[in-house]
Amino acid sequence: MKSRAKQASFSATGLIIVLVVVVALGFVGYTVYNSLSANNESATATDVVAAPKIKSTSDLDQASATLDQTDPGGSNTADANQLDNELSAF
């Protein structure tokens, strides 16, 4: 008969150590992921540049031309209509 003392197996202590290591790695990974996500969200919120002040009709014409270049299909008609209304108000 074989003796049980010679058989290799996991002990309860070894299993607990492996479990603690896996939980610790998961916690560190979760913390790093959340900090990187928070940094990305704050960076995108500050990248927005304020629109320049419109002081003359040439500024409105330039803004209208820029909108036409970026959206030639005309799907963004609300902005174009607003520019036309402001242009007629001058």
KEZA-494797 format. One record per residue: residue number from 0; x, y, z negated of N, C-alpha, C in turn. Coordinates in Angstrom, 1 decimal. Example, Ala and Ser with C-alpha at 12.3 -4.5 7.8 and 13.67 -1.06 7.14 Angstrom:
2
NODE   num     n_xx     n_yy     n_zz    ca_xx    ca_yy    ca_zz     c_xx     c_yy     c_zz
NODE     0     13.2     -5.7     -7.8     12.3     -4.5     -7.8     13.2     -3.3     -7.8
NODE     1     12.8     -2.2     -7.1     13.7     -1.1     -7.1     12.9      0.0     -7.9
This chain:
90
NODE   num     n_xx     n_yy     n_zz    ca_xx    ca_yy    ca_zz     c_xx     c_yy     c_zz
NODE     0      0.8     -1.2      0.0      0.0      0.0      0.0      0.9      1.3      0.0
NODE     1      0.4      2.2      0.7      1.1      3.5      0.7      0.7      4.3     -0.6
NODE     2      1.7      5.0     -1.0      1.4      5.9     -2.2      0.9      7.2     -1.7
NODE     3     -0.1      7.8     -2.5     -0.7      9.1     -2.1      0.3     10.2     -2.3
NODE     4      1.3     10.0     -3.1      2.3     11.1     -3.3      3.1     11.4     -2.0
NODE     5      3.2     10.4     -1.1      4.0     10.6      0.1      3.3     11.3      1.2
NODE     6      2.0     11.4      1.1      1.2     11.9      2.2      1.2     13.4      2.2
NODE     7      1.4     14.0      3.3      1.5     15.5      3.4      0.1     16.0      3.7
NODE     8     -0.3     17.1      2.9     -1.6     17.7      3.1     -1.6     19.1      2.5
NODE     9     -2.6     19.9      2.8     -2.7     21.2      2.2     -3.2     21.1      0.8
NODE    10     -2.6     21.9      0.0     -3.0     22.0     -1.4     -4.0     23.2     -1.5
NODE    11     -4.7     23.3     -2.6     -5.6     24.4     -2.8     -4.8     25.7     -2.8
NODE    12     -3.6     25.7     -3.4     -2.8     26.9     -3.5     -2.4     27.3     -2.1
NODE    13     -2.0     26.4     -1.3     -1.6     26.8      0.1     -2.7     27.3      0.9
NODE    14     -3.9     26.8      0.7     -5.0     27.2      1.4     -5.4     28.7      1.0
NODE    15     -5.3     28.9     -0.3     -5.6     30.3     -0.8     -4.6     31.3     -0.3
NODE    16     -3.3     30.9     -0.2     -2.3     31.8      0.3     -2.6     32.2      1.8
NODE    17     -2.9     31.2      2.6     -3.2     31.4      4.0     -4.4     32.3      4.1
NODE    18     -5.4     32.1      3.3     -6.7     32.9      3.4     -6.4     34.4      3.0
NODE    19     -5.5     34.6      2.0     -5.2     35.9      1.6     -4.4     36.7      2.7
NODE    20     -3.5     36.0      3.3     -2.7     36.6      4.4     -3.7     37.0      5.6
NODE    21     -4.6     36.1      6.0     -5.5     36.4      7.1     -6.4     37.6      6.7
NODE    22     -6.9     37.6      5.5     -7.7     38.8      5.1     -6.9     40.1      5.1
NODE    23     -5.7     40.0      4.6     -4.9     41.2      4.6     -4.6     41.7      6.0
NODE    24     -4.3     40.8      6.9     -4.1     41.3      8.3     -5.3     41.8      8.9
NODE    25     -6.5     41.3      8.6     -7.7     41.8      9.1     -8.0     43.2      8.6
NODE    26     -7.8     43.4      7.3     -8.0     44.7      6.7     -7.1     45.7      7.3
NODE    27     -5.8     45.4      7.5     -4.9     46.4      8.0     -5.3     46.7      9.5
NODE    28     -5.6     45.7     10.2     -6.0     45.9     11.6     -7.3     46.8     11.7
NODE    29     -8.2     46.5     10.9     -9.5     47.3     10.8     -9.2     48.8     10.5
NODE    30     -8.3     49.0      9.5     -7.9     50.4      9.1     -7.2     51.1     10.2
NODE    31     -6.3     50.5     10.9     -5.6     51.1     12.0     -6.5     51.4     13.1
NODE    32     -7.4     50.5     13.5     -8.4     50.7     14.5     -9.3     51.9     14.2
NODE    33     -9.8     52.0     13.0    -10.6     53.1     12.7     -9.9     54.5     12.7
NODE    34     -8.6     54.5     12.3     -7.9     55.8     12.3     -7.6     56.2     13.7
NODE    35     -7.3     55.2     14.6     -7.1     55.6     16.0     -8.4     56.0     16.7
NODE    36     -9.5     55.4     16.4    -10.8     55.9     16.9    -11.1     57.3     16.5
NODE    37    -10.9     57.6     15.2    -11.2     58.9     14.7    -10.3     60.0     15.4
NODE    38     -9.0     59.6     15.7     -8.1     60.6     16.3     -8.5     60.8     17.8
NODE    39     -9.0     59.8     18.5     -9.4     60.0     19.8    -10.7     60.8     19.9
NODE    40    -11.6     60.6     19.0    -12.9     61.4     19.0    -12.6     62.9     18.8
NODE    41    -11.7     63.2     17.8    -11.4     64.6     17.5    -10.6     65.2     18.6
NODE    42     -9.8     64.5     19.4     -9.0     65.0     20.5     -9.9     65.4     21.6
NODE    43    -10.9     64.6     21.9    -11.8     64.9     23.0    -12.7     66.1     22.7
NODE    44    -13.0     66.3     21.5    -13.9     67.4     21.1    -13.2     68.8     21.2
NODE    45    -11.9     68.8     21.1    -11.1     70.0     21.1    -10.6     70.3     22.5
NODE    46    -10.8     69.4     23.5    -10.3     69.7     24.8    -11.2     70.6     25.7
NODE    47    -12.3     70.9     25.2    -13.3     71.7     25.9    -12.9     73.2     25.9
NODE    48    -12.8     73.8     27.1    -12.4     75.1     27.3    -13.6     76.0     27.4
NODE    49    -13.6     77.2     26.8    -14.7     78.1     26.8    -14.8     78.7     28.2
NODE    50    -16.0     78.9     28.7    -16.2     79.6     30.0    -15.9     81.0     29.9
NODE    51    -15.3     81.6     31.0    -14.9     83.0     31.0    -16.1     83.9     31.0
NODE    52    -16.0     85.1     30.6    -17.1     86.1     30.6    -17.3     86.5     32.0
NODE    53    -18.6     86.7     32.4    -18.9     87.1     33.7    -19.2     88.6     33.6
NODE    54    -18.3     89.4     34.4    -18.4     90.9     34.3    -18.9     91.5     35.6
NODE    55    -18.8     90.7     36.7    -19.2     91.3     38.0    -19.8     90.2     38.9
NODE    56    -20.4     90.7     40.0    -21.0     89.7     40.9    -19.9     88.8     41.6
NODE    57    -18.7     89.3     41.7    -17.6     88.5     42.3    -17.3     87.3     41.4
NODE    58    -17.5     87.5     40.0    -17.3     86.4     39.1    -18.4     85.3     39.3
NODE    59    -19.6     85.8     39.5    -20.7     84.8     39.8    -20.5     84.1     41.1
NODE    60    -20.0     84.9     42.1    -19.8     84.2     43.4    -18.7     83.2     43.3
NODE    61    -17.6     83.5     42.5    -16.5     82.5     42.3    -17.0     81.3     41.6
NODE    62    -17.9     81.5     40.6    -18.4     80.4     39.8    -19.3     79.5     40.7
NODE    63    -20.1     80.1     41.5    -21.0     79.4     42.5    -20.2     78.6     43.5
NODE    64    -19.1     79.2     44.0    -18.2     78.5     44.9    -17.6     77.3     44.2
NODE    65    -17.2     77.4     43.0    -16.5     76.3     42.2    -17.5     75.2     42.0
NODE    66    -18.7     75.5     41.7    -19.8     74.5     41.5    -20.0     73.8     42.8
NODE    67    -20.0     74.5     43.9    -20.3     73.9     45.2    -19.1     72.9     45.6
NODE    68    -17.9     73.3     45.2    -16.8     72.4     45.5    -16.8     71.2     44.6
NODE    69    -17.2     71.3     43.4    -17.2     70.1     42.5    -18.4     69.3     42.7
NODE    70    -19.5     69.8     43.2    -20.7     69.1     43.4    -21.4     69.4     44.7
NODE    71    -20.7     69.0     45.8    -21.2     69.4     47.1    -22.6     68.8     47.5
NODE    72    -23.0     67.7     46.8    -24.2     67.1     47.1    -25.4     67.9     46.6
NODE    73    -25.2     68.8     45.8    -26.3     69.6     45.3    -27.1     69.0     44.2
NODE    74    -26.6     67.9     43.6    -27.4     67.3     42.6    -27.4     68.1     41.3
NODE    75    -26.5     69.1     41.2    -26.5     69.9     40.0    -27.1     71.3     40.3
NODE    76    -28.4     71.3     40.7    -29.0     72.5     41.1    -29.4     73.4     40.0
NODE    77    -29.5     72.9     38.8    -29.9     73.7     37.6    -28.8     74.8     37.4
NODE    78    -27.5     74.4     37.5    -26.5     75.4     37.3    -26.4     76.4     38.5
NODE    79    -26.7     75.9     39.7    -26.7     76.8     40.8    -27.9     77.8     40.7
NODE    80    -29.0     77.3     40.3    -30.2     78.2     40.2    -29.9     79.2     39.1
NODE    81    -29.3     78.8     38.0    -29.0     79.8     36.9    -28.0     80.9     37.4
NODE    82    -27.0     80.5     38.2    -26.1     81.5     38.8    -26.8     82.4     39.8
NODE    83    -27.7     81.9     40.6    -28.5     82.7     41.5    -29.4     83.7     40.7
NODE    84    -30.0     83.3     39.6    -30.8     84.2     38.8    -30.0     85.3     38.2
NODE    85    -28.8     84.9     37.7    -27.9     85.9     37.1    -27.4     86.9     38.2
NODE    86    -27.1     86.4     39.3    -26.6     87.2     40.4    -27.7     88.2     40.8
NODE    87    -29.0     87.8     40.9    -30.0     88.7     41.3    -30.3     89.7     40.2
NODE    88    -29.9     89.4     39.0    -30.2     90.4     37.9    -29.1     91.5     37.9
NODE    89    -28.0     91.3     38.6    -27.0     92.4     38.6    -27.5     93.5     39.4
